[in-house]
Amino acid sequence: MLSCLVLLITAAQAQTDHDAIMMNQHQWCNGISYEHSQWKNYWEGTLKRDNQNIGTFTSQAVMFMTDYGITNNLNIMAGLPYIWNNTSAGTLHKMNGLQDVSVAVKWKPVTAKWDKSKLSLLAVSGISTPTSNYEVDFLPLAIGFGTTNVMGRAIVDYQRGKFFTTASAAYIIRSNTKIDRTAYYTDHMIYSNKVDIPNAANYMLSAGLRSRYLIAEAMISNFTTLGGFDIRRNDMPFPSNRMNMTNVGAHIKYTLPCYTHIELTADGSYTIKGRNVGQATTAGIGVYYIFSFKKNTTAIPSHS
């Protein structure tokens, strides 16, 4: 249900935790991205429906991202989004605020080259945690789950000439969260204000063109919660619901040839299959500036 799940996976960034792009040593990338996500239909369990008490749900987010190259093969990155959620119908009030700050380390231990081919293996480890005391028991308007998350991801990237394919898989451990009531019902009655949030897995596959100044790729991603229960008929969603989604999308990154310190990005995605989530259409743009602390070096990051 939460569009913030999509934002966490597909936020427009110059370098992300699921690609094979690395900042070179002593390069520092900073940027701002904007995401717009919207849906009218959603899956209530496996039943696809609309809801006149919601109308059209819209989520917008502005994210600050920073990424520093400790070495050519070791990067540290961080991000923080501000999110606005609202609906076009009904009486639910809009919600907005700072969501979760995330920090991740990306490591590329292996790169093999032969002929015109490259094979790279990468590993990413990250953590995210709330930066504000936002309300989590008000879905779909809530801007997050209020959990602290630990993520590990493995990435395989193959490039031949200008064409590449990247596959990644991640496991996300999520803490429990607290709600402002002392009892709630899932598939049984629970007398507590603590909610166990199921862990999750994320799989991504992308392929496209990667050149000196342009990256253009198509991608498919799947986010699956490893537990949880379905939204009951005509009920509000709950933080520990099962929330699964499969998205297809595209990503473009362009580095200005006349000034390689500036990168522009554009993204789009669409939810083709889901469970207890909205069928969202998402689009985003971003602009990034790369500081180079080495003299006489290009600002273009390493592609693999």
Secondary structure by P-SEA (a helix, b strand, c coil): ccaaaaaaccccccccccccccccccbbbbbbbbbbbbbccccccccccccccccbbbbbbbbbbbbbcccccbbbbbbbbbbbbbbccccbbbbbcccbbbbbbbbbcbbbbcccbbbbbbbbbbbbbbccccccccccccccccbbbbbbbbbbbbbccccccccbbbbbbbbbbccccccccccccccccbbbbbbbbbbbbbbbbbccccccccbbbbbbbcccccccccccccccccccccccbbbbbbcccccccbbbbbbcccccccccccbbbbbbcbbbbbbbcccccccccccc
